Amino acid sequence: MSENTPHHRDTDDAHADDAPPTDAASDEVKADAARAGDEVSDGEVSDDEDDPFPPGTVDHASLMGRGSAVVGRAFALVFLGVPRVRHPRPIHPRGFPLTGSVHWMPRNTRSGIRWIDDPAAGESQPLAGRLSRSIGLPAPLPDVIGLALRVQTPEGPADIELAATGSGVPLRFTLLLRSRPSPGVYGTLVPYESDQGRVMVRARSLGPRLPARMSELHRTLRRTAWWVELSHATPAGPWHPFALVDLRAAGSPDVMRADAGRRLIPGARMPAWFEALRQPSYDAVQRGDR
């Protein structure tokens, strides 16, 4: 990693929303932990206690999955019609291609996702990226800004799709309007599933402050790198930094089509209900491009 790599400093740790829970664990949580063979002391709380997507609700998940499949097919019909007006992309039509690398940092908290946990500190992988405006409003009008990253893993290319959100609860589950890409944070909005539970990924801009207009953004990122810190967290837990990303203007056509459902980072899974909700529309739009 270059000596110009910015030092990590998580300003969000000062916010109460990002602090780990400190209340005593409830009897119900203790009983659940005991059944799983774990012991939870009075001073500990499971990360999943306040999980907005609590595990173990099989019947609810089944009902949600069936409902999501119906809604997903409806979304597919809508997204097939939108490109007639906004070809070729119904959402995120205005994009800015990026190139760079991801550099793993020393870390002491595992996520359960191999791509996050397994690389050694100092290891790097190349990546491509795309910065986009979801609604497609012209800058400097505020929009939901998206950041897609395509990483080259030993198992093949994998996509991470992030959008402008907050860091704390509940704002990490909320899309936010912004006029410029940096400063700000980007989140996965919906947690991945892993062998250790549900995992969210956040990208936090470290600098520099970036302009809103694409032409100015291109000039800035040809001269200097945009540094972003990647972190993971449980849905209600604190953020744990695991990597730094440097991004520059790619100087190539805007052709990247991210699909985090089909190109998952190694060790991660999409919730079945969310896959049923989103994948039909993704597949329909991408078939329409061929």
MOJOZI-V350836 format. One record per residue. N is the residue number from 0. RES is the residue in one small letter. D_FIRST is the distance of its C-alpha to the first C-alpha in whole Angstrom. Layout:
# MOJOZI-V350836
n->N res->RES d_first->D_FIRST
n->N res->RES d_first->D_FIRST
This chain:
# MOJOZI-V350836
n->0 res->m d_first->0
n->1 res->s d_first->4
n->2 res->e d_first->7
n->3 res->n d_first->8
n->4 res->t d_first->7
n->5 res->p d_first->10
n->6 res->h d_first->11
n->7 res->h d_first->13
n->8 res->r d_first->17
n->9 res->d d_first->19
n->10 res->t d_first->22
n->11 res->d d_first->24
n->12 res->d d_first->25
n->13 res->a d_first->27
n->14 res->h d_first->29
n->15 res->a d_first->32
n->16 res->d d_first->31
n->17 res->d d_first->28
n->18 res->a d_first->29
n->19 res->p d_first->30
n->20 res->p d_first->34
n->21 res->t d_first->36
n->22 res->d d_first->40
n->23 res->a d_first->42
n->24 res->a d_first->41
n->25 res->s d_first->44
n->26 res->d d_first->47
n->27 res->e d_first->46
n->28 res->v d_first->42
n->29 res->k d_first->43
n->30 res->a d_first->46
n->31 res->d d_first->43
n->32 res->a d_first->41
n->33 res->a d_first->44
n->34 res->r d_first->45
n->35 res->a d_first->41
n->36 res->g d_first->41
n->37 res->d d_first->39
n->38 res->e d_first->40
n->39 res->v d_first->39
n->40 res->s d_first->40
n->41 res->d d_first->42
n->42 res->g d_first->39
n->43 res->e d_first->37
n->44 res->v d_first->36
n->45 res->s d_first->35
n->46 res->d d_first->32
n->47 res->d d_first->35
n->48 res->e d_first->38
n->49 res->d d_first->37
n->50 res->d d_first->35
n->51 res->p d_first->37
n->52 res->f d_first->37
n->53 res->p d_first->38
n->54 res->p d_first->38
n->55 res->g d_first->41
n->56 res->t d_first->43
n->57 res->v d_first->44
n->58 res->d d_first->47
n->59 res->h d_first->46
n->60 res->a d_first->43
n->61 res->s d_first->46
n->62 res->l d_first->47
n->63 res->m d_first->44
n->64 res->g d_first->43
n->65 res->r d_first->47
n->66 res->g d_first->47
n->67 res->s d_first->43
n->68 res->a d_first->44
n->69 res->v d_first->47
n->70 res->v d_first->45
n->71 res->g d_first->42
n->72 res->r d_first->45
n->73 res->a d_first->46
n->74 res->f d_first->43
n->75 res->a d_first->43
n->76 res->l d_first->46
n->77 res->v d_first->45
n->78 res->f d_first->42
n->79 res->l d_first->44
n->80 res->g d_first->46
n->81 res->v d_first->43
n->82 res->p d_first->42
n->83 res->r d_first->45
n->84 res->v d_first->45
n->85 res->r d_first->41
n->86 res->h d_first->40
n->87 res->p d_first->38
n->88 res->r d_first->36
n->89 res->p d_first->38
n->90 res->i d_first->35
n->91 res->h d_first->32
n->92 res->p d_first->34
n->93 res->r d_first->31
n->94 res->g d_first->28
n->95 res->f d_first->25
n->96 res->p d_first->23
n->97 res->l d_first->19
n->98 res->t d_first->16
n->99 res->g d_first->12
n->100 res->s d_first->10
n->101 res->v d_first->10
n->102 res->h d_first->7
n->103 res->w d_first->9
n->104 res->m d_first->10
n->105 res->p d_first->12
n->106 res->r d_first->16
n->107 res->n d_first->19
n->108 res->t d_first->21
n->109 res->r d_first->22
n->110 res->s d_first->23
n->111 res->g d_first->25
n->112 res->i d_first->23
n->113 res->r d_first->21
n->114 res->w d_first->19
n->115 res->i d_first->17
n->116 res->d d_first->18
n->117 res->d d_first->18
n->118 res->p d_first->14
n->119 res->a d_first->13
n->120 res->a d_first->10
n->121 res->g d_first->7
n->122 res->e d_first->8
n->123 res->s d_first->8
n->124 res->q d_first->11
n->125 res->p d_first->13
n->126 res->l d_first->15
n->127 res->a d_first->18
n->128 res->g d_first->19
n->129 res->r d_first->23
n->130 res->l d_first->23
n->131 res->s d_first->27
n->132 res->r d_first->30
n->133 res->s d_first->32
n->134 res->i d_first->36
n->135 res->g d_first->35
n->136 res->l d_first->36
n->137 res->p d_first->36
n->138 res->a d_first->33
n->139 res->p d_first->34
n->140 res->l d_first->36
n->141 res->p d_first->34
n->142 res->d d_first->33
n->143 res->v d_first->31
n->144 res->i d_first->28
n->145 res->g d_first->26
n->146 res->l d_first->22
n->147 res->a d_first->22
n->148 res->l d_first->19
n->149 res->r d_first->20
n->150 res->v d_first->17
n->151 res->q d_first->18
n->152 res->t d_first->18
n->153 res->p d_first->20
n->154 res->e d_first->23
n->155 res->g d_first->23
n->156 res->p d_first->22
n->157 res->a d_first->22
n->158 res->d d_first->23
n->159 res->i d_first->22
n->160 res->e d_first->24
n->161 res->l d_first->24
n->162 res->a d_first->26
n->163 res->a d_first->27
n->164 res->t d_first->28
n->165 res->g d_first->28
n->166 res->s d_first->26
n->167 res->g d_first->29
n->168 res->v d_first->32
n->169 res->p d_first->34
n->170 res->l d_first->32
n->171 res->r d_first->29
n->172 res->f d_first->32
n->173 res->t d_first->33
n->174 res->l d_first->32
n->175 res->l d_first->32
n->176 res->l d_first->33
n->177 res->r d_first->30
n->178 res->s d_first->31
n->179 res->r d_first->27
n->180 res->p d_first->24
n->181 res->s d_first->22
n->182 res->p d_first->23
n->183 res->g d_first->23
n->184 res->v d_first->23
n->185 res->y d_first->23
n->186 res->g d_first->24
n->187 res->t d_first->26
n->188 res->l d_first->29
n->189 res->v d_first->31
n->190 res->p d_first->29
n->191 res->y d_first->28
n->192 res->e d_first->30
n->193 res->s d_first->28
n->194 res->d d_first->30
n->195 res->q d_first->29
n->196 res->g d_first->31
n->197 res->r d_first->30
n->198 res->v d_first->26
n->199 res->m d_first->25
n->200 res->v d_first->22
n->201 res->r d_first->21
n->202 res->a d_first->18
n->203 res->r d_first->18
n->204 res->s d_first->18
n->205 res->l d_first->16
n->206 res->g d_first->17
n->207 res->p d_first->18
n->208 res->r d_first->22
n->209 res->l d_first->23
n->210 res->p d_first->26
n->211 res->a d_first->28
n->212 res->r d_first->30
n->213 res->m d_first->28
n->214 res->s d_first->29
n->215 res->e d_first->27
n->216 res->l d_first->24
n->217 res->h d_first->24
n->218 res->r d_first->24
n->219 res->t d_first->22
n->220 res->l d_first->19
n->221 res->r d_first->20
n->222 res->r d_first->19
n->223 res->t d_first->16
n->224 res->a d_first->13
n->225 res->w d_first->15
n->226 res->w d_first->12
n->227 res->v d_first->14
n->228 res->e d_first->14
n->229 res->l d_first->15
n->230 res->s d_first->18
n->231 res->h d_first->21
n->232 res->a d_first->24
n->233 res->t d_first->28
n->234 res->p d_first->30
n->235 res->a d_first->31
n->236 res->g d_first->29
n->237 res->p d_first->26
n->238 res->w d_first->22
n->239 res->h d_first->20
n->240 res->p d_first->16
n->241 res->f d_first->14
n->242 res->a d_first->11
n->243 res->l d_first->9
n->244 res->v d_first->10
n->245 res->d d_first->10
n->246 res->l d_first->14
n->247 res->r d_first->16
n->248 res->a d_first->19
n->249 res->a d_first->20
n->250 res->g d_first->23
n->251 res->s d_first->25
n->252 res->p d_first->28
n->253 res->d d_first->28
n->254 res->v d_first->29
n->255 res->m d_first->26
n->256 res->r d_first->28
n->257 res->a d_first->27
n->258 res->d d_first->29
n->259 res->a d_first->27
n->260 res->g d_first->30
n->261 res->r d_first->30
n->262 res->r d_first->27
n->263 res->l d_first->26
n->264 res->i d_first->22
n->265 res->p d_first->23
n->266 res->g d_first->25
n->267 res->a d_first->26
n->268 res->r d_first->30
n->269 res->m d_first->31
n->270 res->p d_first->34
n->271 res->a d_first->37
n->272 res->w d_first->39
n->273 res->f d_first->36
n->274 res->e d_first->36
n->275 res->a d_first->40
n->276 res->l d_first->39
n->277 res->r d_first->37
n->278 res->q d_first->37
n->279 res->p d_first->40
n->280 res->s d_first->39
n->281 res->y d_first->36
n->282 res->d d_first->37
n->283 res->a d_first->40
n->284 res->v d_first->38
n->285 res->q d_first->36
n->286 res->r d_first->40
n->287 res->g d_first->41
n->288 res->d d_first->38
n->289 res->r d_first->39
